[in-house]
Amino acid sequence: MEKKYYAGHSKIFVAVDCIIFGWDDSQLKLLILKRNFEPAKGKNSLIGGFVRGNESLDEAARRILFELTGLTDIYLEQINAYGEVDRDPGERTISVAYFALLKIQNLDAELIKQHGAHWVPISSLPKLIFDHNQMVQKAIHRLRRRAKSEPTGFELLPRKFTLPQLQGLYEEIYQTSFDNRNFRRKVLYMDILKRLNEKDKSTSKKGAFYYKFDRKKYYRLLQNGFQFDI
């Protein structure tokens, strides 16, 4: 007979909640949904779920993201654990929060619709259930810290982008404006962008060149002490 080593201890649920950021070329947004079960049915919630017995925390987070978005190659980072005794009125539950960055244009829109999920701007975030707003603020602070010292922001951009788009993204992340000339000079000086021979002419006749983030070159530069700084 299998011995139950921890039979005398209380059972506690373990969940993961995902703070999913996306950028639509004008606003930094968060993917949320209307909760379809009690407690807090019908209220705004992060996307999450319980950890299964045969998976790690990271595996649970990636499964939940895949089920919602249809994507597997997503930037994902664990940020904090939340374990206040009364945080979830349903059961004693500890939640481990992750933040994810994805390219909105790569999403399976039909899959998102089936789950009842929708995007909301970070600048006008609604009230979320439990401690989810606290999780989001923690994730925003982590994103800002990462985006300053690592090329994390590029995870939100399409495969090719213009410098105005790149600047717009960083202005959204930090909720501030940058001087156009200084931002352009700083970004190009790092020499980690590859200019393409095509332009975006949707906003002006002259157009703006498209660029790609040269990931291989970035990692080569890191070996020589390169420091990313925006």
N, CA, C and O of each residue as an XYZ file, in Angstrom:
920
protein
N       0.848     -1.204      0.000
C       0.000      0.000      0.000
C       0.885      1.257      0.000
O       1.850      1.353      0.759
N       0.538      2.203     -0.856
C       1.311      3.437     -0.963
C       1.185      4.260      0.320
O       0.088      4.496      0.825
N       2.317      4.677      0.821
C       2.328      5.448      2.060
C       2.016      6.910      1.790
O       2.603      7.510      0.890
N       1.105      7.488      2.550
C       0.733      8.888      2.408
C       1.546      9.719      3.399
O       1.170      9.861      4.563
N       2.671     10.269      2.917
C       3.578     10.985      3.810
C       2.971     12.266      4.383
O       3.263     12.639      5.519
N       2.130     12.936      3.600
C       1.612     14.237      4.033
C       0.111     14.192      4.332
O      -0.578     15.206      4.222
N      -0.382     13.035      4.703
C      -1.824     12.870      4.898
C      -2.385     13.799      5.976
O      -3.564     14.151      5.927
N      -1.574     14.195      6.932
C      -2.070     15.019      8.028
C      -2.074     16.510      7.742
O      -2.408     17.312      8.614
N      -1.701     16.885      6.519
C      -1.619     18.307      6.196
C      -2.768     18.740      5.279
O      -3.317     17.945      4.517
N      -3.105     20.009      5.381
C      -4.184     20.561      4.552
C      -3.758     20.611      3.087
O      -2.584     20.806      2.773
N      -4.726     20.434      2.205
C      -4.472     20.530      0.769
C      -4.767     21.952      0.308
O      -5.799     22.527      0.655
N      -3.854     22.511     -0.475
C      -3.984     23.872     -0.991
C      -3.898     23.828     -2.506
O      -3.046     23.133     -3.058
N      -4.772     24.562     -3.183
C      -4.761     24.615     -4.637
C      -3.615     25.515     -5.116
O      -3.270     26.500     -4.464
N      -3.040     25.160     -6.257
C      -1.994     25.980     -6.884
C      -2.462     26.343     -8.290
O      -2.838     25.477     -9.080
N      -2.431     27.629     -8.584
C      -2.875     28.119     -9.888
C      -1.786     28.987    -10.512
O      -0.850     29.411     -9.835
N      -1.922     29.245    -11.805
C      -1.084     30.238    -12.465
C      -2.001     31.264    -13.121
O      -3.054     30.914    -13.654
N      -1.601     32.512    -13.080
C      -2.314     33.585    -13.768
C      -1.352     34.268    -14.718
O      -0.210     34.560    -14.364
N      -1.826     34.520    -15.935
C      -0.969     35.072    -16.981
C      -1.354     36.512    -17.315
O      -2.496     36.796    -17.678
N      -0.390     37.403    -17.185
C      -0.571     38.802    -17.569
C      -0.034     38.919    -18.987
O       1.179     38.956    -19.191
N      -0.924     38.976    -19.962
C      -0.547     38.899    -21.372
C      -0.584     40.294    -21.991
O      -1.646     40.904    -22.115
N       0.595     40.787    -22.377
C       0.706     42.103    -22.999
C       0.807     41.975    -24.517
O       1.413     41.041    -25.042
N       0.199     42.936    -25.203
C       0.322     43.036    -26.649
C       0.337     44.495    -27.041
O      -0.073     45.352    -26.258
N       0.799     44.789    -28.234
C       0.859     46.174    -28.728
C       0.275     46.212    -30.126
O       0.669     45.424    -30.987
N      -0.661     47.120    -30.361
C      -1.386     47.147    -31.639
C      -0.979     48.319    -32.526
O      -1.780     48.798    -33.328
N       0.256     48.781    -32.384
C       0.801     49.892    -33.166
C       0.368     51.252    -32.632
O       0.717     52.281    -33.210
N      -0.379     51.268    -31.547
C      -0.742     52.560    -30.951
C      -0.845     52.488    -29.432
O      -0.576     53.474    -28.746
N      -1.234     51.321    -28.897
C      -1.435     51.194    -27.455
C      -0.869     49.879    -26.930
O      -0.917     48.850    -27.604
N      -0.332     49.937    -25.711
C       0.051     48.729    -24.996
C      -1.219     48.191    -24.348
O      -1.919     48.928    -23.654
N      -1.523     46.906    -24.568
C      -2.788     46.357    -24.115
C      -2.598     45.076    -23.312
O      -1.557     44.423    -23.371
N      -3.651     44.742    -22.556
C      -3.676     43.545    -21.729
C      -4.845     42.676    -22.178
O      -5.946     43.173    -22.416
N      -4.593     41.370    -22.292
C      -5.641     40.440    -22.688
C      -6.348     39.904    -21.442
O      -5.718     39.289    -20.582
N      -7.647     40.137    -21.351
C      -8.435     39.682    -20.206
C      -9.702     38.985    -20.702
O      -9.971     38.955    -21.903
N     -10.465     38.435    -19.785
C     -11.740     37.819    -20.155
C     -12.767     37.986    -19.041
O     -12.447     38.373    -17.917
N     -13.986     37.687    -19.387
C     -15.063     37.656    -18.392
C     -15.089     36.255    -17.782
O     -15.255     35.266    -18.495
N     -14.929     36.180    -16.496
C     -14.890     34.886    -15.823
C     -16.241     34.174    -15.976
O     -17.291     34.767    -15.726
N     -16.208     32.904    -16.386
C     -17.466     32.197    -16.678
C     -17.854     31.169    -15.619
O     -18.652     30.272    -15.893
N     -17.305     31.288    -14.426
C     -17.684     30.403    -13.331
C     -17.526     31.138    -12.005
O     -16.823     32.145    -11.912
N     -18.184     30.622    -11.002
C     -18.116     31.212     -9.657
C     -16.845     30.744     -8.939
O     -16.327     29.670     -9.243
N     -16.346     31.533     -8.000
C     -16.841     32.856     -7.588
C     -16.416     33.951     -8.577
O     -15.503     33.754     -9.379
N     -17.074     35.079     -8.510
C     -16.806     36.250     -9.357
C     -17.173     36.009    -10.812
O     -16.538     36.566    -11.706
N     -18.178     35.195    -11.063
C     -18.620     34.939    -12.428
C     -19.073     36.236    -13.091
O     -19.778     37.038    -12.480
N     -18.667     36.437    -14.340
C     -19.055     37.622    -15.104
C     -18.166     38.824    -14.917
O     -18.360     39.847    -15.575
N     -17.181     38.722    -14.022
C     -16.291     39.855    -13.773
C     -14.986     39.714    -14.557
O     -14.618     38.622    -14.992
N     -14.298     40.843    -14.725
C     -13.054     40.860    -15.498
C     -11.944     40.123    -14.759
O     -11.758     40.293    -13.555
N     -11.216     39.304    -15.503
C     -10.195     38.463    -14.895
C      -8.998     38.289    -15.831
O      -9.122     38.394    -17.052
N      -7.853     38.026    -15.236
C      -6.712     37.567    -16.014
C      -6.991     36.148    -16.506
O      -7.925     35.492    -16.045
N      -6.184     35.692    -17.431
C      -6.302     34.331    -17.933
C      -5.464     33.419    -17.041
O      -4.281     33.681    -16.826
N      -6.058     32.369    -16.529
C      -5.319     31.491    -15.638
C      -5.943     30.127    -15.531
O      -6.877     29.801    -16.264
N      -5.424     29.317    -14.609
C      -5.960     27.987    -14.398
C      -5.153     27.259    -13.342
O      -4.116     27.746    -12.893
N      -5.629     26.099    -12.953
C      -4.944     25.309    -11.938
C      -3.828     24.468    -12.546
O      -3.909     24.030    -13.694
N      -2.795     24.255    -11.755
C      -1.670     23.424    -12.182
C      -2.079     21.959    -12.058
O      -2.597     21.530    -11.027
N      -1.839     21.206    -13.117
C      -2.178     19.786    -13.099
C      -1.093     18.984    -12.385
O       0.044     19.435    -12.239
N      -1.470     17.794    -11.949
C      -0.551     16.971    -11.173
C       0.686     16.521    -11.918
O       1.689     16.170    -11.297
N       0.633     16.525    -13.251
C       1.758     16.033    -14.039
C       2.547     17.137    -14.742
O       3.287     16.861    -15.687
N       2.396     18.385    -14.289
C       3.103     19.472    -14.966
C       3.730     20.431    -13.960
O       3.272     20.568    -12.826
N       4.801     21.094    -14.418
C       5.461     22.109    -13.608
C       4.691     23.419    -13.731
O       3.732     23.512    -14.497
N       5.115     24.435    -12.972
C       4.479     25.750    -13.077
C       4.636     26.322    -14.479
O       3.672     26.815    -15.066
N       5.865     26.256    -15.019
C       6.113     26.792    -16.366
C       5.277     26.053    -17.406
O       4.721     26.670    -18.315
N       5.189     24.742    -17.271
C       4.403     23.954    -18.227
C       2.923     24.336    -18.156
O       2.246     24.412    -19.181
N       2.435     24.571    -16.961
C       1.032     24.978    -16.806
C       0.782     26.324    -17.472
O      -0.221     26.505    -18.163
N       1.693     27.264    -17.261
C       1.537     28.592    -17.863
C       1.566     28.505    -19.383
O       0.767     29.157    -20.055
N       2.482     27.703    -19.934
C       2.572     27.574    -21.392
C       1.349     26.853    -21.970
O       0.886     27.179    -23.064
N       0.842     25.889    -21.239
C      -0.380     25.210    -21.698
C      -1.549     26.176    -21.765
O      -2.281     26.214    -22.754
N      -1.719     26.958    -20.705
C      -2.828     27.916    -20.663
C      -2.708     28.946    -21.785
O      -3.704     29.302    -22.414
N      -1.500     29.417    -22.032
C      -1.290     30.375    -23.117
C      -1.594     29.758    -24.474
O      -2.206     30.400    -25.328
N      -1.169     28.519    -24.673
C      -1.421     27.853    -25.955
C      -2.911     27.633    -26.174
O      -3.422     27.858    -27.271
N      -3.605     27.192    -25.131
C      -5.043     26.954    -25.255
C      -5.792     28.227    -25.622
O      -6.802     28.180    -26.324
N      -5.303     29.351    -25.152
C      -5.969     30.628    -25.415
C      -5.563     31.247    -26.744
O      -6.408     31.771    -27.469
N      -4.268     31.190    -27.070
C      -3.750     31.931    -28.222
C      -3.390     31.072    -29.427
O      -3.339     31.569    -30.552
N      -3.141     29.786    -29.198
C      -2.679     28.937    -30.292
C      -1.190     29.093    -30.558
O      -0.675     28.531    -31.524
N      -0.485     29.855    -29.708
C       0.940     30.120    -29.907
C       1.780     29.343    -28.894
O       1.364     29.110    -27.759
N       2.969     28.951    -29.338
C       3.901     28.250    -28.447
C       5.167     29.062    -28.181
O       5.751     28.963    -27.102
N       5.589     29.853    -29.145
C       6.830     30.627    -29.002
C       6.514     32.003    -28.433
O       6.470     32.991    -29.166
N       6.295     32.062    -27.120
C       5.892     33.299    -26.447
C       6.885     33.615    -25.335
O       7.292     32.730    -24.582
N       7.273     34.892    -25.241
C       8.114     35.321    -24.128
C       7.301     35.188    -22.847
O       6.203     35.734    -22.735
N       7.852     34.455    -21.882
C       7.132     34.182    -20.648
C       8.099     34.265    -19.477
O       9.198     33.711    -19.525
N       7.683     34.960    -18.424
C       8.547     35.118    -17.251
C       7.721     35.091    -15.968
O       6.713     35.788    -15.851
N       8.156     34.286    -15.016
C       7.485     34.233    -13.716
C       7.851     35.488    -12.929
O       9.016     35.885    -12.890
N       6.851     36.110    -12.300
C       7.145     37.366    -11.607
C       6.921     37.316    -10.098
O       7.653     37.967     -9.353
N       5.922     36.556     -9.626
C       5.668     36.585     -8.185
C       4.649     35.510     -7.813
O       3.942     34.984     -8.672
N       4.587     35.194     -6.529
C       3.572     34.284     -6.005
C       2.660     35.059     -5.067
O       3.111     35.939     -4.335
N       1.367     34.724     -5.095
C       0.370     35.419     -4.289
C      -0.360     34.387     -3.430
O      -1.003     33.472     -3.946
N      -0.250     34.550     -2.119
C      -0.779     33.522     -1.231
C      -1.528     34.021     -0.024
O      -1.594     33.323      0.988
N      -2.100     35.222     -0.099
C      -2.914     35.686      1.031
C      -4.034     34.681      1.299
O      -4.637     34.147      0.368
N      -4.299     34.434      2.553
C      -5.260     33.389      2.939
C      -6.623     33.594      2.296
O      -7.258     32.627      1.877
N      -7.084     34.843      2.211
C      -8.427     35.114      1.707
C      -8.434     35.682      0.291
O      -9.407     36.325     -0.102
N      -7.378     35.461     -0.479
C      -7.296     36.080     -1.807
C      -8.334     35.515     -2.785
O      -8.796     36.227     -3.677
N      -8.696     34.254     -2.620
C      -9.685     33.615     -3.482
C     -10.806     33.086     -2.590
O     -10.571     32.179     -1.790
N     -12.016     33.630     -2.708
C     -13.118     33.209     -1.838
C     -13.605     31.784     -2.106
O     -14.378     31.235     -1.321
N     -13.155     31.183     -3.215
C     -13.601     29.842     -3.547
C     -12.921     28.771     -2.714
O     -13.586     27.940     -2.096
N     -11.596     28.793     -2.698
C     -10.796     27.826     -1.951
C      -9.472     28.488     -1.584
O      -9.100     29.517     -2.149
N      -8.778     27.892     -0.645
C      -7.425     28.360     -0.305
C      -6.529     28.076     -1.493
O      -6.213     26.922     -1.780
N      -6.111     29.144     -2.196
C      -5.386     28.999     -3.453
C      -4.165     29.907     -3.492
O      -4.253     31.101     -3.204
N      -3.053     29.340     -3.844
C      -1.836     30.115     -4.107
C      -1.702     30.256     -5.616
O      -1.776     29.265     -6.343
N      -1.507     31.474     -6.086
C      -1.344     31.706     -7.520
C       0.051     32.228     -7.827
O       0.561     33.119     -7.148
N       0.649     31.666     -8.849
C       1.953     32.118     -9.330
C       1.710     32.886    -10.624
O       1.159     32.348    -11.584
N       2.128     34.150    -10.639
C       1.849     35.021    -11.774
C       3.006     35.033    -12.768
O       4.178     35.031    -12.390
N       2.646     35.044    -14.041
C       3.601     35.145    -15.144
C       3.211     36.329    -16.023
O       2.031     36.650    -16.166
N       4.223     36.977    -16.612
C       3.853     37.930    -17.653
C       4.364     37.427    -18.986
O       5.458     36.872    -19.094
N       3.532     37.639    -20.002
C       3.825     37.149    -21.346
C       3.759     38.311    -22.331
O       2.938     39.217    -22.188
N       4.641     38.269    -23.338
C       4.663     39.272    -24.389
C       4.434     38.573    -25.717
O       5.105     37.589    -26.027
N       3.497     39.073    -26.497
C       3.243     38.432    -27.790
C       2.915     39.461    -28.861
O       2.569     40.607    -28.576
N       3.034     39.017    -30.076
C       2.734     39.851    -31.238
C       1.255     39.658    -31.580
O       0.841     38.569    -31.978
N       0.476     40.708    -31.423
C      -0.970     40.611    -31.605
C      -1.320     40.041    -32.970
O      -2.268     39.265    -33.089
N      -0.555     40.418    -34.018
C      -0.880     39.978    -35.361
C      -0.680     38.474    -35.563
O      -1.158     37.918    -36.552
N       0.018     37.812    -34.642
C       0.226     36.365    -34.752
C      -0.871     35.549    -34.078
O      -0.881     34.322    -34.172
N      -1.781     36.219    -33.407
C      -2.816     35.528    -32.640
C      -3.844     34.848    -33.536
O      -4.125     35.297    -34.647
N      -4.393     33.761    -33.026
C      -5.540     33.118    -33.649
C      -6.785     33.852    -33.138
O      -7.285     33.563    -32.051
N      -7.273     34.797    -33.933
C      -8.374     35.656    -33.495
C      -9.625     34.852    -33.162
O     -10.351     35.200    -32.231
N      -9.887     33.781    -33.908
C     -11.073     32.975    -33.663
C     -10.973     32.254    -32.321
O     -11.961     32.114    -31.600
N      -9.764     31.802    -32.000
C      -9.551     31.123    -30.723
C      -9.763     32.085    -29.561
O     -10.368     31.732    -28.549
N      -9.255     33.308    -29.719
C      -9.450     34.342    -28.697
C     -10.947     34.603    -28.496
O     -11.423     34.719    -27.367
N     -11.669     34.693    -29.597
C     -13.108     34.958    -29.544
C     -13.855     33.827    -28.844
O     -14.771     34.074    -28.060
N     -13.462     32.586    -29.129
C     -14.111     31.424    -28.524
C     -13.978     31.446    -26.999
O     -14.875     30.994    -26.287
N     -12.868     31.965    -26.509
C     -12.641     32.023    -25.064
C     -13.266     33.272    -24.426
O     -13.232     33.440    -23.207
N     -13.830     34.136    -25.259
C     -14.444     35.345    -24.720
C     -13.435     36.362    -24.214
O     -13.768     37.214    -23.391
N     -12.197     36.275    -24.705
C     -11.144     37.203    -24.262
C     -11.163     38.471    -25.116
O     -11.645     38.462    -26.249
N     -10.642     39.545    -24.566
C     -10.579     40.806    -25.304
C      -9.436     41.657    -24.767
O      -8.981     41.474    -23.638
N      -8.983     42.589    -25.596
C      -7.867     43.466    -25.232
C      -8.378     44.751    -24.603
O      -9.382     45.312    -25.043
N      -7.679     45.215    -23.570
C      -7.981     46.513    -22.961
C      -6.680     47.299    -22.834
O      -5.642     46.719    -22.515
N      -6.718     48.609    -23.077
C      -5.502     49.427    -22.940
C      -5.023     49.471    -21.494
O      -5.829     49.559    -20.567
N      -3.725     49.411    -21.310
C      -3.150     49.513    -19.973
C      -3.520     50.847    -19.326
O      -3.680     50.932    -18.108
N      -3.654     51.876    -20.143
C      -3.957     53.212    -19.622
C      -5.362     53.325    -19.045
O      -5.647     54.262    -18.300
N      -6.243     52.386    -19.376
C      -7.614     52.429    -18.835
C      -8.028     51.029    -18.382
O      -9.058     50.500    -18.799
N      -7.216     50.459    -17.535
C      -7.437     49.099    -17.058
C      -8.650     49.052    -16.130
O      -8.744     49.856    -15.203
N      -9.586     48.116    -16.368
C     -10.753     48.015    -15.481
C     -10.398     47.310    -14.166
O      -9.284     46.815    -13.997
N     -11.347     47.273    -13.255
C     -11.175     46.535    -12.000
C     -11.216     45.040    -12.315
O     -12.150     44.553    -12.952
N     -10.196     44.326    -11.861
C     -10.120     42.887    -12.060
C     -10.423     42.152    -10.753
O     -10.397     42.751     -9.678
N     -10.702     40.882    -10.849
C     -11.056     40.105     -9.660
C      -9.844     39.888     -8.737
O      -8.689     39.989     -9.152
N     -10.155     39.593     -7.499
C      -9.172     39.197     -6.495
C      -8.005     40.200     -6.449
O      -8.213     41.406     -6.314
N      -6.771     39.674     -6.563
C      -5.575     40.523     -6.539
C      -4.957     40.685     -7.923
O      -3.762     40.951     -8.044
N      -5.772     40.524     -8.972
C      -5.244     40.557    -10.334
C      -4.707     41.920    -10.744
O      -3.744     41.993    -11.508
N      -5.310     43.009    -10.253
C      -4.760     44.334    -10.566
C      -3.358     44.492     -9.974
O      -2.482     45.106    -10.583
N      -3.163     43.942     -8.803
C      -1.851     43.975     -8.161
C      -0.835     43.203     -9.011
O       0.308     43.634     -9.165
N      -1.252     42.083     -9.550
C      -0.379     41.304    -10.429
C       0.010     42.103    -11.665
O       1.167     42.095    -12.084
N      -0.966     42.791    -12.243
C      -0.704     43.570    -13.459
C       0.302     44.679    -13.189
O       1.211     44.897    -13.990
N       0.153     45.377    -12.080
C       1.090     46.453    -11.758
C       2.501     45.912    -11.546
O       3.476     46.543    -11.954
N       2.610     44.770    -10.923
C       3.913     44.127    -10.745
C       4.521     43.790    -12.098
O       5.719     43.977    -12.310
N       3.687     43.290    -13.023
C       4.164     42.924    -14.355
C       4.603     44.147    -15.152
O       5.598     44.092    -15.874
N       3.868     45.247    -15.026
C       4.249     46.479    -15.735
C       5.603     46.969    -15.243
O       6.445     47.366    -16.048
N       5.821     46.946    -13.950
C       7.111     47.370    -13.396
C       8.232     46.458    -13.894
O       9.324     46.932    -14.207
N       7.968     45.156    -13.967
C       8.982     44.225    -14.466
C       9.254     44.472    -15.945
O      10.409     44.450    -16.372
N       8.210     44.705    -16.730
C       8.378     44.979    -18.155
C       9.226     46.222    -18.374
O      10.109     46.228    -19.233
N       8.966     47.275    -17.602
C       9.742     48.507    -17.742
C      11.210     48.282    -17.404
O      12.095     48.822    -18.067
N      11.462     47.496    -16.388
C      12.845     47.213    -16.008
C      13.552     46.381    -17.075
O      14.707     46.637    -17.415
N      12.845     45.388    -17.594
C      13.425     44.548    -18.643
C      13.664     45.339    -19.925
O      14.722     45.222    -20.543
N      12.682     46.141    -20.323
C      12.757     46.856    -21.601
C      13.887     47.867    -21.635
O      14.378     48.201    -22.713
N      14.310     48.359    -20.483
C      15.398     49.337    -20.444
C      16.761     48.690    -20.652
O      17.634     49.282    -21.286
N      16.954     47.484    -20.126
C      18.281     46.874    -20.150
C      18.390     45.635    -21.042
O      19.472     45.066    -21.183
N      17.277     45.220    -21.641
C      17.268     44.066    -22.541
C      16.327     44.383    -23.709
O      15.447     45.232    -23.574
N      16.505     43.706    -24.861
C      15.630     43.977    -26.015
C      14.266     43.309    -25.887
O      13.724     42.799    -26.867
N      13.717     43.314    -24.682
C      12.442     42.652    -24.414
C      11.302     43.260    -25.223
O      10.397     42.546    -25.656
N      11.342     44.566    -25.428
C      10.271     45.241    -26.150
C      10.053     44.703    -27.549
O       8.938     44.758    -28.068
N      11.104     44.182    -28.167
C      10.982     43.669    -29.530
C      10.048     42.465    -29.603
O       9.560     42.126    -30.681
N       9.795     41.814    -28.463
C       8.872     40.680    -28.444
C       7.439     41.119    -28.762
O       6.600     40.291    -29.119
N       7.159     42.418    -28.634
C       5.816     42.942    -28.884
C       5.653     43.470    -30.308
O       4.531     43.698    -30.762
N       6.752     43.663    -31.004
C       6.725     44.254    -32.337
C       6.525     43.206    -33.423
O       6.866     42.040    -33.224
N       5.976     43.605    -34.569
C       5.916     42.673    -35.699
C       7.327     42.371    -36.206
O       8.290     43.002    -35.769
N       7.453     41.421    -37.116
C       8.762     40.993    -37.616
C       9.553     42.164    -38.199
O      10.766     42.249    -38.007
N       8.881     43.055    -38.901
C       9.531     44.260    -39.410
C       8.769     45.473    -38.893
O       7.546     45.444    -38.764
N       9.505     46.534    -38.602
C       8.904     47.705    -37.968
C       9.700     48.936    -38.352
O      10.838     48.836    -38.811
N       9.098     50.091    -38.162
C       9.788     51.349    -38.409
C      10.301     51.920    -37.093
O       9.878     51.495    -36.018
N      11.208     52.880    -37.182
C      11.698     53.521    -35.957
C      10.588     54.288    -35.230
O      10.552     54.274    -33.999
N       9.677     54.960    -35.959
C       8.551     55.588    -35.250
C       7.696     54.564    -34.496
O       7.203     54.857    -33.406
N       7.519     53.379    -35.061
C       6.763     52.340    -34.359
C       7.504     51.891    -33.097
O       6.898     51.718    -32.040
N       8.802     51.709    -33.219
C       9.615     51.308    -32.070
C       9.541     52.360    -30.969
O       9.378     52.028    -29.794
N       9.659     53.620    -31.350
C       9.582     54.697    -30.370
C       8.192     54.747    -29.726
O       8.065     54.939    -28.516
N       7.155     54.571    -30.548
C       5.789     54.574    -30.013
C       5.576     53.490    -28.985
O       4.897     53.706    -27.981
N       6.157     52.309    -29.228
C       6.046     51.213    -28.272
C       6.694     51.577    -26.946
O       6.093     51.395    -25.887
N       7.919     52.093    -26.999
C       8.629     52.419    -25.758
C       7.959     53.583    -25.022
O       7.990     53.639    -23.792
N       7.366     54.494    -25.757
C       6.626     55.577    -25.095
C       5.399     55.025    -24.372
O       5.022     55.520    -23.310
N       4.777     53.992    -24.955
C       3.638     53.347    -24.301
C       4.073     52.590    -23.048
O       3.408     52.652    -22.014
N       5.187     51.881    -23.148
C       5.674     51.111    -22.005
C       5.974     52.022    -20.822
O       5.629     51.718    -19.680
N       6.628     53.151    -21.118
C       7.047     54.054    -20.035
C       6.073     55.197    -19.793
O       6.264     55.995    -18.875
N       5.017     55.282    -20.623
C       4.011     56.333    -20.466
C       4.653     57.716    -20.426
O       4.358     58.538    -19.558
N       5.540     57.945    -21.392
C       6.214     59.238    -21.513
C       6.609     59.457    -22.960
O       6.520     58.536    -23.772
N       7.044     60.660    -23.296
C       7.471     60.976    -24.661
C       8.989     61.065    -24.727
O       9.633     61.516    -23.780
N       9.558     60.632    -25.851
C      10.987     60.729    -26.090
C      11.241     61.716    -27.224
O      10.426     61.849    -28.136
N      12.365     62.398    -27.161
C      12.777     63.257    -28.265
C      13.094     62.365    -29.474
O      13.883     61.424    -29.376
N      12.467     62.677    -30.611
C      12.610     61.833    -31.803
C      14.061     61.625    -32.209
O      14.491     60.495    -32.442
N      14.818     62.724    -32.294
C      16.202     62.642    -32.767
C      17.077     61.862    -31.796
O      17.885     61.034    -32.217
N      16.923     62.122    -30.497
C      17.739     61.423    -29.502
C      17.414     59.930    -29.456
O      18.312     59.098    -29.329
N      16.129     59.597    -29.558
C      15.742     58.190    -29.524
C      16.323     57.450    -30.722
O      16.880     56.362    -30.574
N      16.194     58.038    -31.904
C      16.702     57.413    -33.124
C      18.216     57.212    -33.034
O      18.726     56.144    -33.374
N      18.927     58.238    -32.576
C      20.380     58.147    -32.485
C      20.801     57.059    -31.496
O      21.728     56.294    -31.764
N      20.128     56.997    -30.373
C      20.480     56.023    -29.343
C      20.248     54.591    -29.828
O      21.075     53.708    -29.602
N      19.122     54.377    -30.493
C      18.789     53.038    -30.978
C      19.741     52.593    -32.077
O      20.230     51.464    -32.057
N      20.006     53.473    -33.036
C      20.874     53.098    -34.146
C      22.322     52.939    -33.715
O      23.055     52.144    -34.304
N      22.745     53.674    -32.706
C      24.131     53.577    -32.218
C      24.426     52.174    -31.688
O      25.557     51.699    -31.787
N      23.419     51.516    -31.130
C      23.639     50.165    -30.604
C      23.932     49.155    -31.707
O      24.499     48.095    -31.443
N      23.549     49.478    -32.944
C      23.863     48.654    -34.113
C      23.328     47.225    -33.991
O      24.031     46.264    -34.306
N      22.087     47.093    -33.533
C      21.474     45.768    -33.439
C      20.220     45.678    -34.313
O      19.465     44.709    -34.230
N      20.006     46.702    -35.155
C      18.886     46.691    -36.084
C      19.401     46.577    -37.509
O      20.420     47.174    -37.860
N      18.704     45.820    -38.314
C      19.052     45.672    -39.730
C      18.018     46.408    -40.568
O      16.830     46.085    -40.525
N      18.476     47.403    -41.334
C      17.539     48.163    -42.162
C      17.192     47.372    -43.414
O      18.068     46.809    -44.070
N      15.906     47.337    -43.735
C      15.426     46.622    -44.913
C      15.277     47.582    -46.093
O      15.196     48.795    -45.902
N      15.242     47.051    -47.279
C      15.107     47.883    -48.482
C      13.645     48.078    -48.860
O      13.258     47.916    -50.017
N      12.860     48.420    -47.881
C      11.452     48.717    -48.128
C      10.970     49.723    -47.087
O      11.522     49.835    -45.993
N       9.928     50.446    -47.465
C       9.432     51.503    -46.601
C       7.948     51.346    -46.299
O       7.193     50.743    -47.061
N       7.563     51.907    -45.169
C       6.161     52.042    -44.811
C       5.734     53.442    -45.251
O       6.233     54.436    -44.723
N       4.818     53.524    -46.211
C       4.366     54.826    -46.719
C       2.923     55.104    -46.332
O       2.231     55.888    -46.982
N       2.478     54.450    -45.267
C       1.089     54.624    -44.850
C       0.831     55.960    -44.162
O      -0.310     56.418    -44.101
N       1.890     56.587    -43.644
C       1.686     57.843    -42.910
C       2.311     59.054    -43.595
O       2.029     60.189    -43.210
N       3.152     58.834    -44.603
C       3.751     59.960    -45.322
C       4.205     59.512    -46.694
O       4.442     58.327    -46.925
N       4.325     60.466    -47.606
C       4.750     60.155    -48.976
C       6.205     59.688    -48.999
O       6.566     58.786    -49.755
N       7.033     60.314    -48.160
C       8.441     59.932    -48.088
C       8.610     58.541    -47.510
O       9.458     57.775    -47.967
N       7.826     58.214    -46.526
C       7.862     56.896    -45.917
C       8.978     56.736    -44.891
O       9.858     57.588    -44.770
N       8.925     55.635    -44.161
C       9.940     55.307    -43.152
C      10.449     53.901    -43.416
O       9.665     52.985    -43.665
N      11.761     53.734    -43.362
C      12.350     52.423    -43.625
C      11.914     51.412    -42.553
O      11.752     51.742    -41.378
N      11.736     50.188    -43.007
C      11.496     49.091    -42.084
C      12.831     48.564    -41.565
O      13.851     48.605    -42.253
N      12.789     48.066    -40.323
C      13.966     47.462    -39.697
C      13.583     46.102    -39.119
O      12.407     45.804    -38.909
N      14.607     45.285    -38.866
C      14.444     44.026    -38.146
C      15.444     43.988    -37.000
O      16.558     44.497    -37.123
N      15.056     43.400    -35.916
C      15.973     43.205    -34.794
C      16.909     42.056    -35.142
O      16.459     40.947    -35.430
N      18.220     42.324    -35.114
C      19.221     41.311    -35.442
C      19.586     40.559    -34.161
O      20.534     40.923    -33.464
N      18.835     39.524    -33.866
C      18.998     38.795    -32.607
C      20.366     38.113    -32.513
O      20.995     38.116    -31.455
N      20.818     37.532    -33.619
C      22.118     36.840    -33.610
C      23.255     37.817    -33.320
O      24.171     37.515    -32.556
N      23.181     38.982    -33.939
C      24.225     39.983    -33.705
C      24.182     40.472    -32.259
O      25.224     40.695    -31.642
N      22.983     40.637    -31.729
C      22.844     41.077    -30.344
C      23.541     40.113    -29.403
O      24.271     40.539    -28.507
N      23.324     38.813    -29.595
C      23.946     37.821    -28.709
C      25.454     37.765    -28.894
O      26.187     37.494    -27.943
N      25.928     38.021    -30.119
C      27.380     38.083    -30.326
C      27.975     39.270    -29.581
O      29.037     39.157    -28.968
N      27.289     40.406    -29.635
C      27.765     41.598    -28.950
C      27.785     41.413    -27.437
O      28.665     41.934    -26.752
N      26.798     40.661    -26.916
C      26.755     40.411    -25.477
C      28.026     39.729    -24.987
O      28.489     39.983    -23.875
N      28.585     38.862    -25.825
C      29.809     38.152    -25.436
C      30.988     39.105    -25.251
O      31.961     38.773    -24.575
N      30.895     40.287    -25.852
C      31.975     41.275    -25.763
C      31.651     42.420    -24.806
O      32.273     43.480    -24.871
N      30.674     42.206    -23.916
C      30.367     43.206    -22.899
C      29.376     44.264    -23.311
O      29.238     45.275    -22.623
N      28.667     44.060    -24.435
C      27.680     45.027    -24.903
C      26.555     45.197    -23.876
O      26.122     44.233    -23.245
N      26.092     46.439    -23.723
C      24.993     46.724    -22.803
C      23.862     47.416    -23.550
O      24.049     48.486    -24.128
N      22.694     46.799    -23.532
C      21.512     47.382    -24.126
C      20.983     48.475    -23.206
O      20.898     48.282    -21.993
N      20.628     49.619    -23.779
C      20.162     50.717    -22.920
C      19.273     51.654    -23.733
O      19.735     52.305    -24.670
N      18.009     51.716    -23.371
C      17.077     52.667    -23.991
C      16.478     53.517    -22.885
O      15.660     54.395    -23.156
